[in-house]
Structure formats: C-alpha cells, structure tokens
Amino acid sequence: MWDYLTIFLTTLAELPGLLVSSLLVEKMGRKKTLAINYAICGLCTLALISNPGRIVGTVLLVIARAAIMGSFACSWAYTPEVYPTEIRATALGLCSAVSKISAIFTPFIPSLLTSIGRWIPPIVFSSFCLLSVVASIMLPYETKGQKMVESDQDKNHPNTNSSLI
C-alpha cells in the first residue's frame, strides 16, 4: 500500500512543480529557473544516499519530482525560443527524441546498479542533474522578454549569429 501512495504523491508533485516553474520563468528567466530546478532535484536525489526513512525519502522524492518536472517544462519553453522558425520544429523534435531515448534507459539504472551498491543510482541521477545546472548556466543567452526569432536574418535578436543556428 505504501508504495502506491508514494507513487501517487510523487506523481502529484508534478503539478506544483509546473506551477512554480511557470511563475519563476517569467520572474527570473529561463536559465536561472532551469539551473535552480536542476540543483534542487540533484540535491534531493543526492540526499537519498543517506538512506532516509520512508517519510523523509518520500518528501525528498516529491521535491525532486516537482523540480525535475519544472525543469522539463522550462526547457520546453526555452528551446523553441532559441531557434529560428525554419528549424524550430526540427530542433525541438531532436531534443524530444533524445529525451525519449534517455527515458527508455532511466528505469534500468536503479535495477542494474543497486546490486553493486545502493548508493550508486542516487549518485548517477544527481550527477546528471548537477551537470545540467552547469549546462543551464552556460547556455548562450537568456530569452526572457525577447522576441522569438522568425528567421536567421533577424539581426536584432541576440541569438541570430550564434552557433546554435
């Protein structure tokens, strides 16, 4: 029974993650919101190494799930704003395909690595989150308040001459 409740609670946590991130995106910008969400998820996941009890572990998972869902939503807002119209659908589709491939392998990490050590899966997941913090900070520009690029000829947009196009 407890496992079903834990799954329900962690799934329910996605809604506040989406709501909070949608507010933060407009206040703080996309890059900071991404970095904060990835950092929260990474730290909560890293805290699972200490093997907390059921209640503390569930709370950490709820917070981590809310944060990762918020970062996912933020990246879906940020990605189309980066690319010009000519390649926007292709760029978003490629990003989506990579995320789906990653989602296929994600369930195997705990099942395969827990046999080596119970602390390895949280290390793997938190490492990717913390690397994502660095990647978010290193994104070339903030798109908050910027007009979307219609074509690569739009010289007034900060991302027209970048290596992303």
C-alpha positions in Angstrom: 0.0 0.0 0.0 2.8 2.4 0.9 4.5 2.1 -2.5 1.2 3.0 -4.3 0.9 6.1 -2.0 4.5 7.1 -2.7 4.0 6.8 -6.4 0.8 8.8 -6.2 2.4 11.5 -4.1 5.5 11.9 -6.3 3.3 12.0 -9.4 1.0 14.6 -7.8 4.1 16.7 -7.1 4.5 17.4 -10.8 1.6 19.9 -10.7 3.2 22.3 -8.1 6.5 21.9 -10.0 4.8 23.1 -13.2 3.1 26.0 -11.4 6.1 27.2 -9.5 8.3 27.0 -12.6 5.8 28.9 -14.8 6.0 31.7 -12.3 9.8 31.6 -11.9 10.3 31.6 -15.7 8.6 35.0 -16.0 10.2 36.5 -12.9 13.8 35.1 -13.0 14.2 33.9 -16.6 14.7 30.6 -18.3 18.3 29.9 -17.5 18.1 30.6 -13.8 14.8 28.7 -13.4 16.4 25.7 -15.2 19.5 25.9 -13.0 17.5 26.2 -9.8 15.2 23.3 -10.6 18.1 21.0 -11.6 20.0 22.0 -8.5 17.0 21.2 -6.2 16.5 17.8 -7.9 20.1 17.0 -7.8 20.5 17.8 -4.1 17.3 16.0 -3.1 18.4 12.9 -5.1 21.9 13.1 -3.5 20.3 13.2 -0.1 18.8 9.8 -0.8 22.3 8.3 -0.4 21.9 8.6 3.4 19.1 6.1 3.1 16.5 8.2 5.0 13.3 6.6 6.3 10.2 6.2 4.3 8.6 9.6 5.1 11.8 11.6 4.6 12.6 9.7 1.4 9.2 10.3 0.1 9.4 14.0 0.8 12.8 14.2 -1.0 11.3 12.3 -3.9 8.3 14.6 -4.1 10.5 17.7 -4.1 12.9 16.1 -6.7 10.0 15.2 -8.9 8.4 18.6 -8.7 11.8 20.2 -9.6 12.6 17.9 -12.5 9.1 18.4 -13.9 9.6 22.2 -13.6 12.9 22.0 -15.4 11.3 19.9 -18.1 8.6 22.5 -18.7 11.1 25.3 -18.6 13.2 23.6 -21.2 10.2 23.2 -23.4 9.6 26.9 -23.2 13.2 27.8 -23.7 14.1 25.5 -26.7 11.6 26.9 -29.3 12.7 30.5 -28.3 16.3 29.8 -29.2 15.8 28.6 -32.8 14.5 30.4 -35.8 11.2 29.3 -37.4 12.9 27.5 -40.2 14.5 24.9 -37.9 12.4 25.3 -34.7 10.3 22.1 -35.2 13.3 20.0 -36.2 15.3 21.3 -33.2 12.5 20.6 -30.8 11.9 17.2 -32.3 15.5 16.3 -32.0 15.6 17.4 -28.3 12.4 15.4 -27.7 13.8 12.3 -29.3 17.0 12.5 -27.2 14.8 12.8 -24.1 12.7 9.8 -25.0 15.8 7.7 -25.6 17.1 8.7 -22.2 13.7 7.9 -20.7 14.0 4.3 -22.0 17.3 3.7 -20.2 16.4 5.5 -16.9 14.5 2.7 -15.3 17.4 0.3 -15.8 19.8 2.5 -13.8 18.4 1.6 -10.3 17.7 -2.0 -11.2 21.2 -2.7 -12.6 23.3 -0.5 -10.3 21.6 -1.2 -7.0 23.1 -4.7 -7.0 26.6 -3.1 -6.9 25.7 -0.5 -4.3 22.5 1.0 -3.0 24.2 4.5 -3.2 25.1 4.3 -6.9 21.8 5.2 -8.5 21.3 8.4 -6.5 24.9 9.4 -7.4 24.2 8.8 -11.1 20.9 10.7 -11.1 22.2 13.6 -9.0 25.4 13.8 -11.2 23.3 14.3 -14.3 21.2 16.9 -12.5 24.3 18.8 -11.2 25.8 18.7 -14.7 22.6 20.1 -16.0 23.0 23.0 -13.6 26.3 23.8 -15.2 24.9 23.4 -18.7 22.0 25.7 -17.9 24.3 28.4 -16.6 26.4 28.1 -19.7 23.5 28.5 -22.1 24.5 31.3 -24.5 21.7 33.7 -23.8 18.5 34.4 -21.9 15.3 34.5 -23.9 13.1 36.1 -21.2 11.4 39.2 -22.7 13.0 38.6 -26.1 11.1 38.3 -29.3 11.2 34.9 -31.0 13.4 34.6 -34.0 11.4 34.4 -37.2 14.4 33.8 -39.4 18.2 33.7 -39.2 18.2 37.0 -41.0 16.7 38.7 -37.9 19.7 40.9 -36.9 18.0 42.4 -33.9 17.8 39.2 -31.9 20.7 38.2 -29.7 20.7 34.6 -30.9 20.8 35.1 -34.7 24.6 34.8 -35.1 25.2 32.0 -32.6 26.5 28.5 -33.2 23.0 27.2 -32.4 21.6 28.3 -35.8 
